[in-house]
Amino acid sequence: MIRTQISLTEEQAKRLRAHSTIKGISQAEILRQALNAYFDQDDLIRWVELARNITPVSSGYTDLAENHDEHLAEIYYEDIQRGLENL
């Protein structure tokens, strides 16, 4: 671990001491947990922003969920036909 020094307001220091006493863990551990929660939330926000930028793509099939096997077989068959034509 790396030691670091931070400055807190009187109210933050008071609340941190109280939480440390109530939870029975060090003030440093509370701060580490808070930082991890902050970073996890920040990562989630970035993923949500990335997901919003994904453009939906349509296969053109309206029944793909129900008939995906048939559509896949059709695509494979067309690929095979194209391959035979190139021989």
C-alpha positions as CSV (number, residue, x, y, z in Angstrom):
1,M,0.0,0.0,0.0
2,I,1.0,3.6,-0.6
3,R,0.7,6.1,2.2
4,T,-0.9,9.4,1.3
5,Q,-2.1,12.4,3.1
6,I,-5.4,14.2,2.6
7,S,-7.1,17.2,4.1
8,L,-10.7,16.9,5.4
9,T,-13.1,19.4,6.6
10,E,-13.9,19.2,10.4
11,E,-17.3,17.7,9.5
12,Q,-15.8,15.0,7.2
13,A,-13.2,14.1,9.9
14,K,-15.9,13.9,12.6
15,R,-18.1,11.7,10.4
16,L,-15.2,9.5,9.3
17,R,-14.2,8.9,13.0
18,A,-17.8,8.1,13.9
19,H,-18.1,5.6,11.1
20,S,-14.8,4.0,11.9
21,T,-15.9,3.5,15.5
22,I,-19.3,2.2,14.6
23,K,-18.0,-0.2,11.9
24,G,-14.9,-1.2,13.8
25,I,-12.6,-0.6,10.8
26,S,-9.9,1.9,10.3
27,Q,-10.5,5.3,8.8
28,A,-8.1,4.4,6.0
29,E,-10.2,1.3,5.1
30,I,-13.4,3.4,5.0
31,L,-11.7,5.8,2.6
32,R,-10.4,2.9,0.4
33,Q,-13.9,1.5,0.3
34,A,-15.3,4.9,-0.6
35,L,-12.7,5.3,-3.4
36,N,-13.5,1.9,-4.8
37,A,-17.2,2.6,-4.8
38,Y,-16.5,5.9,-6.6
39,F,-14.3,4.3,-9.2
40,D,-16.8,1.4,-9.8
41,Q,-19.6,4.0,-10.3
42,D,-17.4,6.0,-12.7
43,D,-16.6,2.8,-14.7
44,L,-20.4,2.0,-14.9
45,I,-21.1,5.5,-16.1
46,R,-18.5,5.1,-18.9
47,W,-20.1,1.8,-19.9
48,V,-23.5,3.3,-20.0
49,E,-22.2,6.2,-22.2
50,L,-20.6,3.7,-24.5
51,A,-23.8,1.6,-24.7
52,R,-25.8,4.7,-25.6
53,N,-23.5,5.3,-28.6
54,I,-24.1,1.8,-30.1
55,T,-26.1,2.0,-33.2
56,P,-28.8,-0.7,-33.4
57,V,-28.5,-3.0,-36.4
58,S,-31.4,-4.8,-38.0
59,S,-31.0,-8.1,-39.7
60,G,-34.2,-7.5,-41.7
61,Y,-35.8,-10.5,-40.2
62,T,-38.9,-9.9,-38.1
63,D,-39.1,-13.5,-36.8
64,L,-35.4,-14.0,-36.0
65,A,-36.0,-15.0,-32.4
66,E,-38.4,-17.8,-33.3
67,N,-36.7,-19.0,-36.5
68,H,-33.0,-18.3,-36.1
69,D,-32.0,-21.9,-37.0
70,E,-33.9,-21.8,-40.4
71,H,-32.4,-18.3,-41.2
72,L,-28.9,-19.5,-40.3
73,A,-29.3,-22.6,-42.5
74,E,-30.4,-20.4,-45.3
75,I,-27.4,-18.1,-44.9
76,Y,-25.0,-21.1,-44.8
77,Y,-26.7,-22.6,-47.9
78,E,-26.3,-19.3,-49.8
79,D,-22.6,-19.2,-48.7
80,I,-22.1,-22.7,-50.0
81,Q,-23.8,-21.9,-53.3
82,R,-21.5,-18.8,-53.8
83,G,-18.5,-21.0,-53.0
84,L,-19.5,-23.6,-55.6
85,E,-20.0,-20.8,-58.2
86,N,-16.5,-19.7,-57.7
87,L,-15.0,-23.1,-58.4
